[in-house]
Amino acid sequence: METFSHAEIIYQFHLVTDNEIVTGARRPRENPLWPRVGIFAQRARLRPNRLGLTVVRILRRDGRSLFVEGLDAVEDTPVLDIKPVMQEFLPRGRLRQPEWSHEVMKDYWK
């Protein structure tokens, strides 16, 4: 893994309870200025499958431990899978996303 620059981490939102799961449309972050969209059009943790996915930068590997930067999960989150990011699996062509999604993410990594 250390020969790759980035990895995809698939993890479980283990702290989400059954009664928190969203199956219908809602406004992202409950913001009344943003449109109601289905949970699969968001990256919210309240998903029916309780799966999270993020891309991290690989810093180093030490035995079975992988040290990364940019993991947006809480302490002790169960990691289900780790995959190297390969250019051939990245989207081909331009990405498209609604304007509200840029607002949701503008301060995410601060």
Backbone as XML, in Angstrom:
<?xml version="1.0"?>
<chain id="A" units="angstrom">
  <residue number="1" name="MET">
    <atom name="N" x="0.808" y="-1.204" z="0.000"/>
    <atom name="CA" x="0.000" y="0.000" z="0.000"/>
    <atom name="C" x="0.854" y="1.272" z="0.000"/>
  </residue>
  <residue number="2" name="GLU">
    <atom name="N" x="2.011" y="1.219" z="0.602"/>
    <atom name="CA" x="2.831" y="2.429" z="0.719"/>
    <atom name="C" x="3.371" y="2.918" z="-0.624"/>
  </residue>
  <residue number="3" name="THR">
    <atom name="N" x="3.230" y="2.132" z="-1.671"/>
    <atom name="CA" x="3.652" y="2.594" z="-2.990"/>
    <atom name="C" x="2.568" y="3.418" z="-3.683"/>
  </residue>
  <residue number="4" name="PHE">
    <atom name="N" x="1.383" y="3.493" z="-3.085"/>
    <atom name="CA" x="0.286" y="4.314" z="-3.595"/>
    <atom name="C" x="0.243" y="5.618" z="-2.805"/>
  </residue>
  <residue number="5" name="SER">
    <atom name="N" x="-0.259" y="6.682" z="-3.427"/>
    <atom name="CA" x="-0.359" y="7.970" z="-2.727"/>
    <atom name="C" x="-1.644" y="8.087" z="-1.911"/>
  </residue>
  <residue number="6" name="HIS">
    <atom name="N" x="-2.712" y="7.424" z="-2.367"/>
    <atom name="CA" x="-4.005" y="7.564" z="-1.716"/>
    <atom name="C" x="-4.702" y="6.206" z="-1.595"/>
  </residue>
  <residue number="7" name="ALA">
    <atom name="N" x="-5.633" y="6.157" z="-0.643"/>
    <atom name="CA" x="-6.441" y="4.952" z="-0.453"/>
    <atom name="C" x="-7.888" y="5.347" z="-0.189"/>
  </residue>
  <residue number="8" name="GLU">
    <atom name="N" x="-8.784" y="4.472" z="-0.575"/>
    <atom name="CA" x="-10.192" y="4.617" z="-0.218"/>
    <atom name="C" x="-10.414" y="3.809" z="1.050"/>
  </residue>
  <residue number="9" name="ILE">
    <atom name="N" x="-11.074" y="4.408" z="2.013"/>
    <atom name="CA" x="-11.389" y="3.722" z="3.262"/>
    <atom name="C" x="-12.902" y="3.568" z="3.334"/>
  </residue>
  <residue number="10" name="ILE">
    <atom name="N" x="-13.354" y="2.344" z="3.487"/>
    <atom name="CA" x="-14.776" y="2.065" z="3.685"/>
    <atom name="C" x="-14.946" y="1.697" z="5.150"/>
  </residue>
  <residue number="11" name="TYR">
    <atom name="N" x="-15.857" y="2.396" z="5.808"/>
    <atom name="CA" x="-16.020" y="2.182" z="7.238"/>
    <atom name="C" x="-17.485" y="2.174" z="7.625"/>
  </residue>
  <residue number="12" name="GLN">
    <atom name="N" x="-17.753" y="1.771" z="8.850"/>
    <atom name="CA" x="-19.121" y="1.653" z="9.348"/>
    <atom name="C" x="-19.449" y="2.810" z="10.285"/>
  </residue>
  <residue number="13" name="PHE">
    <atom name="N" x="-20.596" y="3.436" z="10.064"/>
    <atom name="CA" x="-21.091" y="4.458" z="10.990"/>
    <atom name="C" x="-21.697" y="3.720" z="12.189"/>
  </residue>
  <residue number="14" name="HIS">
    <atom name="N" x="-20.846" y="3.233" z="13.062"/>
    <atom name="CA" x="-21.256" y="2.356" z="14.156"/>
    <atom name="C" x="-22.026" y="3.070" z="15.262"/>
  </residue>
  <residue number="15" name="LEU">
    <atom name="N" x="-21.997" y="4.387" z="15.305"/>
    <atom name="CA" x="-22.705" y="5.120" z="16.360"/>
    <atom name="C" x="-24.122" y="5.537" z="15.940"/>
  </residue>
  <residue number="16" name="VAL">
    <atom name="N" x="-24.511" y="5.282" z="14.703"/>
    <atom name="CA" x="-25.851" y="5.625" z="14.222"/>
    <atom name="C" x="-26.830" y="4.556" z="14.696"/>
  </residue>
  <residue number="17" name="THR">
    <atom name="N" x="-27.888" y="5.000" z="15.374"/>
    <atom name="CA" x="-28.901" y="4.061" z="15.872"/>
    <atom name="C" x="-29.983" y="3.851" z="14.818"/>
  </residue>
  <residue number="18" name="ASP">
    <atom name="N" x="-30.774" y="2.792" z="14.990"/>
    <atom name="CA" x="-31.845" y="2.485" z="14.042"/>
    <atom name="C" x="-32.818" y="3.645" z="13.866"/>
  </residue>
  <residue number="19" name="ASN">
    <atom name="N" x="-33.153" y="4.340" z="14.955"/>
    <atom name="CA" x="-34.142" y="5.414" z="14.857"/>
    <atom name="C" x="-33.578" y="6.695" z="14.236"/>
  </residue>
  <residue number="20" name="GLU">
    <atom name="N" x="-32.270" y="6.772" z="13.983"/>
    <atom name="CA" x="-31.666" y="7.934" z="13.323"/>
    <atom name="C" x="-31.591" y="7.791" z="11.807"/>
  </residue>
  <residue number="21" name="ILE">
    <atom name="N" x="-31.746" y="6.581" z="11.317"/>
    <atom name="CA" x="-31.593" y="6.312" z="9.887"/>
    <atom name="C" x="-32.659" y="7.056" z="9.087"/>
  </residue>
  <residue number="22" name="VAL">
    <atom name="N" x="-32.227" y="7.664" z="7.991"/>
    <atom name="CA" x="-33.114" y="8.415" z="7.105"/>
    <atom name="C" x="-33.319" y="7.610" z="5.824"/>
  </residue>
  <residue number="23" name="THR">
    <atom name="N" x="-34.572" y="7.448" z="5.423"/>
    <atom name="CA" x="-34.847" y="6.737" z="4.172"/>
    <atom name="C" x="-35.540" y="7.625" z="3.150"/>
  </residue>
  <residue number="24" name="GLY">
    <atom name="N" x="-36.024" y="8.775" z="3.566"/>
    <atom name="CA" x="-36.694" y="9.689" z="2.645"/>
    <atom name="C" x="-35.847" y="10.915" z="2.369"/>
  </residue>
  <residue number="25" name="ALA">
    <atom name="N" x="-36.480" y="11.908" z="1.774"/>
    <atom name="CA" x="-35.786" y="13.155" z="1.454"/>
    <atom name="C" x="-35.683" y="14.043" z="2.693"/>
  </residue>
  <residue number="26" name="ARG">
    <atom name="N" x="-34.609" y="14.808" z="2.748"/>
    <atom name="CA" x="-34.417" y="15.784" z="3.816"/>
    <atom name="C" x="-33.485" y="16.867" z="3.291"/>
  </residue>
  <residue number="27" name="ARG">
    <atom name="N" x="-33.422" y="17.952" z="4.032"/>
    <atom name="CA" x="-32.524" y="19.039" z="3.663"/>
    <atom name="C" x="-31.145" y="18.750" z="4.272"/>
  </residue>
  <residue number="28" name="PRO">
    <atom name="N" x="-30.079" y="18.819" z="3.491"/>
    <atom name="CA" x="-28.745" y="18.586" z="4.054"/>
    <atom name="C" x="-28.483" y="19.522" z="5.244"/>
  </residue>
  <residue number="29" name="ARG">
    <atom name="N" x="-28.005" y="18.944" z="6.313"/>
    <atom name="CA" x="-27.716" y="19.665" z="7.558"/>
    <atom name="C" x="-28.898" y="20.478" z="8.046"/>
  </residue>
  <residue number="30" name="GLU">
    <atom name="N" x="-30.121" y="20.045" z="7.654"/>
    <atom name="CA" x="-31.363" y="20.692" z="8.105"/>
    <atom name="C" x="-31.442" y="22.156" z="7.683"/>
  </residue>
  <residue number="31" name="ASN">
    <atom name="N" x="-30.664" y="22.563" z="6.690"/>
    <atom name="CA" x="-30.629" y="23.947" z="6.254"/>
    <atom name="C" x="-31.850" y="24.248" z="5.376"/>
  </residue>
  <residue number="32" name="PRO">
    <atom name="N" x="-32.732" y="25.164" z="5.797"/>
    <atom name="CA" x="-33.941" y="25.446" z="5.014"/>
    <atom name="C" x="-33.663" y="26.099" z="3.660"/>
  </residue>
  <residue number="33" name="LEU">
    <atom name="N" x="-32.451" y="26.595" z="3.441"/>
    <atom name="CA" x="-32.101" y="27.209" z="2.159"/>
    <atom name="C" x="-31.719" y="26.176" z="1.098"/>
  </residue>
  <residue number="34" name="TRP">
    <atom name="N" x="-31.458" y="24.951" z="1.517"/>
    <atom name="CA" x="-31.044" y="23.909" z="0.583"/>
    <atom name="C" x="-32.227" y="22.998" z="0.252"/>
  </residue>
  <residue number="35" name="PRO">
    <atom name="N" x="-32.230" y="22.396" z="-0.911"/>
    <atom name="CA" x="-33.373" y="21.572" z="-1.336"/>
    <atom name="C" x="-33.451" y="20.254" z="-0.568"/>
  </residue>
  <residue number="36" name="ARG">
    <atom name="N" x="-34.662" y="19.712" z="-0.512"/>
    <atom name="CA" x="-34.843" y="18.361" z="0.040"/>
    <atom name="C" x="-34.323" y="17.375" z="-0.995"/>
  </residue>
  <residue number="37" name="VAL">
    <atom name="N" x="-33.409" y="16.516" z="-0.569"/>
    <atom name="CA" x="-32.858" y="15.490" z="-1.460"/>
    <atom name="C" x="-32.796" y="14.177" z="-0.705"/>
  </residue>
  <residue number="38" name="GLY">
    <atom name="N" x="-32.804" y="13.086" z="-1.426"/>
    <atom name="CA" x="-32.721" y="11.768" z="-0.813"/>
    <atom name="C" x="-31.377" y="11.546" z="-0.127"/>
  </residue>
  <residue number="39" name="ILE">
    <atom name="N" x="-31.338" y="10.621" z="0.805"/>
    <atom name="CA" x="-30.132" y="10.368" z="1.598"/>
    <atom name="C" x="-28.967" y="9.914" z="0.719"/>
  </residue>
  <residue number="40" name="PHE">
    <atom name="N" x="-29.254" y="9.247" z="-0.406"/>
    <atom name="CA" x="-28.171" y="8.805" z="-1.283"/>
    <atom name="C" x="-27.633" y="9.938" z="-2.156"/>
  </residue>
  <residue number="41" name="ALA">
    <atom name="N" x="-28.274" y="11.109" z="-2.139"/>
    <atom name="CA" x="-27.755" y="12.292" z="-2.825"/>
    <atom name="C" x="-26.959" y="13.151" z="-1.849"/>
  </residue>
  <residue number="42" name="GLN">
    <atom name="N" x="-26.710" y="12.620" z="-0.667"/>
    <atom name="CA" x="-25.939" y="13.306" z="0.371"/>
    <atom name="C" x="-24.813" y="12.378" z="0.818"/>
  </residue>
  <residue number="43" name="ARG">
    <atom name="N" x="-23.933" y="12.908" z="1.617"/>
    <atom name="CA" x="-22.865" y="12.082" z="2.175"/>
    <atom name="C" x="-23.049" y="11.971" z="3.683"/>
  </residue>
  <residue number="44" name="ALA">
    <atom name="N" x="-24.291" y="12.058" z="4.125"/>
    <atom name="CA" x="-24.623" y="12.029" z="5.549"/>
    <atom name="C" x="-24.398" y="10.636" z="6.147"/>
  </residue>
  <residue number="45" name="ARG">
    <atom name="N" x="-24.166" y="10.613" z="7.429"/>
    <atom name="CA" x="-23.920" y="9.348" z="8.133"/>
    <atom name="C" x="-25.201" y="8.571" z="8.429"/>
  </residue>
  <residue number="46" name="LEU">
    <atom name="N" x="-26.360" y="9.161" z="8.248"/>
    <atom name="CA" x="-27.628" y="8.544" z="8.624"/>
    <atom name="C" x="-28.184" y="7.634" z="7.539"/>
  </residue>
  <residue number="47" name="ARG">
    <atom name="N" x="-27.318" y="6.971" z="6.824"/>
    <atom name="CA" x="-27.674" y="6.140" z="5.684"/>
    <atom name="C" x="-28.221" y="4.793" z="6.131"/>
  </residue>
  <residue number="48" name="PRO">
    <atom name="N" x="-29.155" y="4.204" z="5.368"/>
    <atom name="CA" x="-29.680" y="2.882" z="5.725"/>
    <atom name="C" x="-28.602" y="1.798" z="5.808"/>
  </residue>
  <residue number="49" name="ASN">
    <atom name="N" x="-27.545" y="1.900" z="5.012"/>
    <atom name="CA" x="-26.502" y="0.871" z="5.025"/>
    <atom name="C" x="-25.392" y="1.155" z="6.032"/>
  </residue>
  <residue number="50" name="ARG">
    <atom name="N" x="-25.404" y="2.355" z="6.646"/>
    <atom name="CA" x="-24.413" y="2.779" z="7.647"/>
    <atom name="C" x="-22.968" y="2.680" z="7.143"/>
  </residue>
  <residue number="51" name="LEU">
    <atom name="N" x="-22.756" y="2.851" z="5.837"/>
    <atom name="CA" x="-21.411" y="2.776" z="5.283"/>
    <atom name="C" x="-20.879" y="4.160" z="4.948"/>
  </residue>
  <residue number="52" name="GLY">
    <atom name="N" x="-19.643" y="4.409" z="5.311"/>
    <atom name="CA" x="-18.954" y="5.631" z="4.953"/>
    <atom name="C" x="-17.799" y="5.308" z="4.022"/>
  </residue>
  <residue number="53" name="LEU">
    <atom name="N" x="-17.446" y="6.282" z="3.200"/>
    <atom name="CA" x="-16.347" y="6.115" z="2.261"/>
    <atom name="C" x="-15.601" y="7.430" z="2.185"/>
  </residue>
  <residue number="54" name="THR">
    <atom name="N" x="-14.290" y="7.372" z="2.272"/>
    <atom name="CA" x="-13.487" y="8.577" z="2.129"/>
    <atom name="C" x="-12.171" y="8.226" z="1.454"/>
  </residue>
  <residue number="55" name="VAL">
    <atom name="N" x="-11.573" y="9.221" z="0.842"/>
    <atom name="CA" x="-10.258" y="9.053" z="0.222"/>
    <atom name="C" x="-9.245" y="9.748" z="1.119"/>
  </residue>
  <residue number="56" name="VAL">
    <atom name="N" x="-8.179" y="9.040" z="1.455"/>
    <atom name="CA" x="-7.138" y="9.564" z="2.345"/>
    <atom name="C" x="-5.791" y="9.556" z="1.640"/>
  </residue>
  <residue number="57" name="ARG">
    <atom name="N" x="-4.897" y="10.377" z="2.136"/>
    <atom name="CA" x="-3.522" y="10.364" z="1.644"/>
    <atom name="C" x="-2.737" y="9.401" z="2.516"/>
  </residue>
  <residue number="58" name="ILE">
    <atom name="N" x="-1.991" y="8.510" z="1.901"/>
    <atom name="CA" x="-1.176" y="7.542" z="2.646"/>
    <atom name="C" x="0.127" y="8.213" z="3.055"/>
  </residue>
  <residue number="59" name="LEU">
    <atom name="N" x="0.411" y="8.189" z="4.349"/>
    <atom name="CA" x="1.658" y="8.758" z="4.864"/>
    <atom name="C" x="2.740" y="7.700" z="4.949"/>
  </residue>
  <residue number="60" name="ARG">
    <atom name="N" x="2.381" y="6.554" z="5.533"/>
    <atom name="CA" x="3.342" y="5.447" z="5.636"/>
    <atom name="C" x="2.627" y="4.195" z="6.131"/>
  </residue>
  <residue number="61" name="ARG">
    <atom name="N" x="3.326" y="3.083" z="6.051"/>
    <atom name="CA" x="2.839" y="1.817" z="6.577"/>
    <atom name="C" x="3.881" y="1.293" z="7.543"/>
  </residue>
  <residue number="62" name="ASP">
    <atom name="N" x="3.424" y="0.731" z="8.649"/>
    <atom name="CA" x="4.300" y="0.099" z="9.628"/>
    <atom name="C" x="3.668" y="-1.232" z="9.989"/>
  </residue>
  <residue number="63" name="GLY">
    <atom name="N" x="4.174" y="-2.304" z="9.390"/>
    <atom name="CA" x="3.561" y="-3.609" z="9.602"/>
    <atom name="C" x="2.145" y="-3.619" z="9.050"/>
  </residue>
  <residue number="64" name="ARG">
    <atom name="N" x="1.185" y="-3.930" z="9.919"/>
    <atom name="CA" x="-0.211" y="-3.960" z="9.501"/>
    <atom name="C" x="-0.929" y="-2.631" z="9.745"/>
  </residue>
  <residue number="65" name="SER">
    <atom name="N" x="-0.195" y="-1.620" z="10.172"/>
    <atom name="CA" x="-0.783" y="-0.303" z="10.427"/>
    <atom name="C" x="-0.518" y="0.627" z="9.250"/>
  </residue>
  <residue number="66" name="LEU">
    <atom name="N" x="-1.588" y="1.286" z="8.810"/>
    <atom name="CA" x="-1.488" y="2.247" z="7.725"/>
    <atom name="C" x="-1.743" y="3.635" z="8.314"/>
  </residue>
  <residue number="67" name="PHE">
    <atom name="N" x="-0.823" y="4.545" z="8.134"/>
    <atom name="CA" x="-0.942" y="5.904" z="8.655"/>
    <atom name="C" x="-1.388" y="6.796" z="7.514"/>
  </residue>
  <residue number="68" name="VAL">
    <atom name="N" x="-2.488" y="7.519" z="7.753"/>
    <atom name="CA" x="-3.113" y="8.297" z="6.685"/>
    <atom name="C" x="-3.439" y="9.707" z="7.157"/>
  </residue>
  <residue number="69" name="GLU">
    <atom name="N" x="-3.770" y="10.549" z="6.189"/>
    <atom name="CA" x="-4.206" y="11.914" z="6.463"/>
    <atom name="C" x="-5.537" y="12.131" z="5.767"/>
  </residue>
  <residue number="70" name="GLY">
    <atom name="N" x="-6.480" y="12.760" z="6.474"/>
    <atom name="CA" x="-7.761" y="13.093" z="5.872"/>
    <atom name="C" x="-8.871" y="12.089" z="6.126"/>
  </residue>
  <residue number="71" name="LEU">
    <atom name="N" x="-8.735" y="11.249" z="7.129"/>
    <atom name="CA" x="-9.791" y="10.289" z="7.459"/>
    <atom name="C" x="-10.865" y="11.018" z="8.260"/>
  </residue>
  <residue number="72" name="ASP">
    <atom name="N" x="-12.071" y="11.076" z="7.742"/>
    <atom name="CA" x="-13.158" y="11.784" z="8.431"/>
    <atom name="C" x="-14.067" y="10.801" z="9.161"/>
  </residue>
  <residue number="73" name="ALA">
    <atom name="N" x="-13.490" y="10.116" z="10.122"/>
    <atom name="CA" x="-14.222" y="9.162" z="10.953"/>
    <atom name="C" x="-13.847" y="9.406" z="12.414"/>
  </residue>
  <residue number="74" name="VAL">
    <atom name="N" x="-14.741" y="9.010" z="13.318"/>
    <atom name="CA" x="-14.468" y="9.188" z="14.742"/>
    <atom name="C" x="-13.582" y="8.060" z="15.266"/>
  </residue>
  <residue number="75" name="GLU">
    <atom name="N" x="-12.980" y="8.296" z="16.413"/>
    <atom name="CA" x="-12.106" y="7.299" z="17.059"/>
    <atom name="C" x="-12.822" y="5.963" z="17.204"/>
  </residue>
  <residue number="76" name="ASP">
    <atom name="N" x="-12.119" y="4.884" z="16.948"/>
    <atom name="CA" x="-12.613" y="3.506" z="17.077"/>
    <atom name="C" x="-13.670" y="3.114" z="16.041"/>
  </residue>
  <residue number="77" name="THR">
    <atom name="N" x="-13.764" y="3.860" z="14.939"/>
    <atom name="CA" x="-14.688" y="3.494" z="13.868"/>
    <atom name="C" x="-14.203" y="2.214" z="13.205"/>
  </residue>
  <residue number="78" name="PRO">
    <atom name="N" x="-15.083" y="1.219" z="13.047"/>
    <atom name="CA" x="-14.678" y="-0.014" z="12.361"/>
    <atom name="C" x="-14.387" y="0.231" z="10.882"/>
  </residue>
  <residue number="79" name="VAL">
    <atom name="N" x="-13.202" y="-0.134" z="10.449"/>
    <atom name="CA" x="-12.816" y="-0.041" z="9.034"/>
    <atom name="C" x="-13.157" y="-1.384" z="8.399"/>
  </residue>
  <residue number="80" name="LEU">
    <atom name="N" x="-13.928" y="-1.341" z="7.319"/>
    <atom name="CA" x="-14.375" y="-2.567" z="6.655"/>
    <atom name="C" x="-13.482" y="-2.968" z="5.500"/>
  </residue>
  <residue number="81" name="ASP">
    <atom name="N" x="-12.900" y="-1.959" z="4.825"/>
    <atom name="CA" x="-12.050" y="-2.277" z="3.684"/>
    <atom name="C" x="-11.145" y="-1.088" z="3.377"/>
  </residue>
  <residue number="82" name="ILE">
    <atom name="N" x="-10.012" y="-1.373" z="2.792"/>
    <atom name="CA" x="-9.057" y="-0.367" z="2.337"/>
    <atom name="C" x="-8.679" y="-0.745" z="0.910"/>
  </residue>
  <residue number="83" name="LYS">
    <atom name="N" x="-8.780" y="0.234" z="0.014"/>
    <atom name="CA" x="-8.446" y="-0.020" z="-1.385"/>
    <atom name="C" x="-7.508" y="1.072" z="-1.878"/>
  </residue>
  <residue number="84" name="PRO">
    <atom name="N" x="-6.511" y="0.743" z="-2.661"/>
    <atom name="CA" x="-5.663" y="1.794" z="-3.233"/>
    <atom name="C" x="-6.447" y="2.585" z="-4.268"/>
  </residue>
  <residue number="85" name="VAL">
    <atom name="N" x="-6.187" y="3.869" z="-4.339"/>
    <atom name="CA" x="-6.803" y="4.695" z="-5.382"/>
    <atom name="C" x="-5.950" y="4.540" z="-6.637"/>
  </residue>
  <residue number="86" name="MET">
    <atom name="N" x="-6.605" y="4.145" z="-7.702"/>
    <atom name="CA" x="-5.939" y="3.991" z="-8.990"/>
    <atom name="C" x="-6.577" y="4.952" z="-9.979"/>
  </residue>
  <residue number="87" name="GLN">
    <atom name="N" x="-5.767" y="5.641" z="-10.719"/>
    <atom name="CA" x="-6.247" y="6.644" z="-11.665"/>
    <atom name="C" x="-7.304" y="6.081" z="-12.610"/>
  </residue>
  <residue number="88" name="GLU">
    <atom name="N" x="-7.156" y="4.835" z="-12.994"/>
    <atom name="CA" x="-8.092" y="4.231" z="-13.939"/>
    <atom name="C" x="-9.498" y="4.068" z="-13.366"/>
  </residue>
  <residue number="89" name="PHE">
    <atom name="N" x="-9.648" y="4.112" z="-12.027"/>
    <atom name="CA" x="-10.964" y="4.006" z="-11.405"/>
    <atom name="C" x="-11.572" y="5.369" z="-11.098"/>
  </residue>
  <residue number="90" name="LEU">
    <atom name="N" x="-10.816" y="6.443" z="-11.294"/>
    <atom name="CA" x="-11.348" y="7.778" z="-11.045"/>
    <atom name="C" x="-12.335" y="8.140" z="-12.145"/>
  </residue>
  <residue number="91" name="PRO">
    <atom name="N" x="-13.227" y="9.083" z="-11.889"/>
    <atom name="CA" x="-14.205" y="9.465" z="-12.924"/>
    <atom name="C" x="-13.518" y="9.956" z="-14.187"/>
  </residue>
  <residue number="92" name="ARG">
    <atom name="N" x="-14.082" y="9.552" z="-15.314"/>
    <atom name="CA" x="-13.603" y="10.031" z="-16.603"/>
    <atom name="C" x="-14.450" y="11.237" z="-16.983"/>
  </residue>
  <residue number="93" name="GLY">
    <atom name="N" x="-13.841" y="12.286" z="-17.395"/>
    <atom name="CA" x="-14.579" y="13.486" z="-17.750"/>
    <atom name="C" x="-14.789" y="14.396" z="-16.555"/>
  </residue>
  <residue number="94" name="ARG">
    <atom name="N" x="-15.573" y="15.437" z="-16.771"/>
    <atom name="CA" x="-15.808" y="16.443" z="-15.738"/>
    <atom name="C" x="-16.820" y="15.959" z="-14.712"/>
  </residue>
  <residue number="95" name="LEU">
    <atom name="N" x="-16.623" y="16.390" z="-13.481"/>
    <atom name="CA" x="-17.589" y="16.110" z="-12.426"/>
    <atom name="C" x="-18.684" y="17.162" z="-12.456"/>
  </residue>
  <residue number="96" name="ARG">
    <atom name="N" x="-19.869" y="16.795" z="-11.998"/>
    <atom name="CA" x="-20.992" y="17.719" z="-11.931"/>
    <atom name="C" x="-21.630" y="17.558" z="-10.562"/>
  </residue>
  <residue number="97" name="GLN">
    <atom name="N" x="-21.965" y="18.669" z="-9.900"/>
    <atom name="CA" x="-22.645" y="18.615" z="-8.612"/>
    <atom name="C" x="-23.415" y="19.911" z="-8.406"/>
  </residue>
  <residue number="98" name="PRO">
    <atom name="N" x="-24.504" y="19.842" z="-7.625"/>
    <atom name="CA" x="-25.310" y="21.043" z="-7.419"/>
    <atom name="C" x="-24.586" y="22.069" z="-6.544"/>
  </residue>
  <residue number="99" name="GLU">
    <atom name="N" x="-24.981" y="23.323" z="-6.696"/>
    <atom name="CA" x="-24.327" y="24.415" z="-5.976"/>
    <atom name="C" x="-24.401" y="24.246" z="-4.462"/>
  </residue>
  <residue number="100" name="TRP">
    <atom name="N" x="-25.545" y="23.765" z="-3.933"/>
    <atom name="CA" x="-25.676" y="23.621" z="-2.481"/>
    <atom name="C" x="-24.617" y="22.688" z="-1.911"/>
  </residue>
  <residue number="101" name="SER">
    <atom name="N" x="-24.186" y="21.706" z="-2.687"/>
    <atom name="CA" x="-23.195" y="20.750" z="-2.170"/>
    <atom name="C" x="-21.844" y="21.418" z="-1.948"/>
  </residue>
  <residue number="102" name="HIS">
    <atom name="N" x="-21.517" y="22.428" z="-2.746"/>
    <atom name="CA" x="-20.284" y="23.182" z="-2.508"/>
    <atom name="C" x="-20.374" y="23.941" z="-1.187"/>
  </residue>
  <residue number="103" name="GLU">
    <atom name="N" x="-21.565" y="24.485" z="-0.890"/>
    <atom name="CA" x="-21.760" y="25.189" z="0.380"/>
    <atom name="C" x="-21.622" y="24.244" z="1.565"/>
  </residue>
  <residue number="104" name="VAL">
    <atom name="N" x="-22.185" y="23.050" z="1.450"/>
    <atom name="CA" x="-22.084" y="22.054" z="2.524"/>
    <atom name="C" x="-20.621" y="21.757" z="2.833"/>
  </residue>
  <residue number="105" name="MET">
    <atom name="N" x="-19.802" y="21.665" z="1.805"/>
    <atom name="CA" x="-18.426" y="21.214" z="1.971"/>
    <atom name="C" x="-17.404" y="22.325" z="2.173"/>
  </residue>
  <residue number="106" name="LYS">
    <atom name="N" x="-17.788" y="23.597" z="2.081"/>
    <atom name="CA" x="-16.798" y="24.687" z="2.049"/>
    <atom name="C" x="-15.893" y="24.735" z="3.273"/>
  </residue>
  <residue number="107" name="ASP">
    <atom name="N" x="-16.354" y="24.386" z="4.454"/>
    <atom name="CA" x="-15.521" y="24.409" z="5.658"/>
    <atom name="C" x="-15.288" y="23.012" z="6.244"/>
  </residue>
  <residue number="108" name="TYR">
    <atom name="N" x="-15.581" y="21.981" z="5.462"/>
    <atom name="CA" x="-15.525" y="20.606" z="5.982"/>
    <atom name="C" x="-14.152" y="20.205" z="6.498"/>
  </residue>
  <residue number="109" name="TRP">
    <atom name="N" x="-13.107" y="20.578" z="5.827"/>
    <atom name="CA" x="-11.764" y="20.116" z="6.198"/>
    <atom name="C" x="-11.015" y="21.106" z="7.075"/>
  </residue>
  <residue number="110" name="LYS">
    <atom name="N" x="-11.675" y="22.127" z="7.601"/>
    <atom name="CA" x="-11.021" y="23.085" z="8.491"/>
    <atom name="C" x="-11.093" y="22.647" z="9.918"/>
  </residue>
</chain>
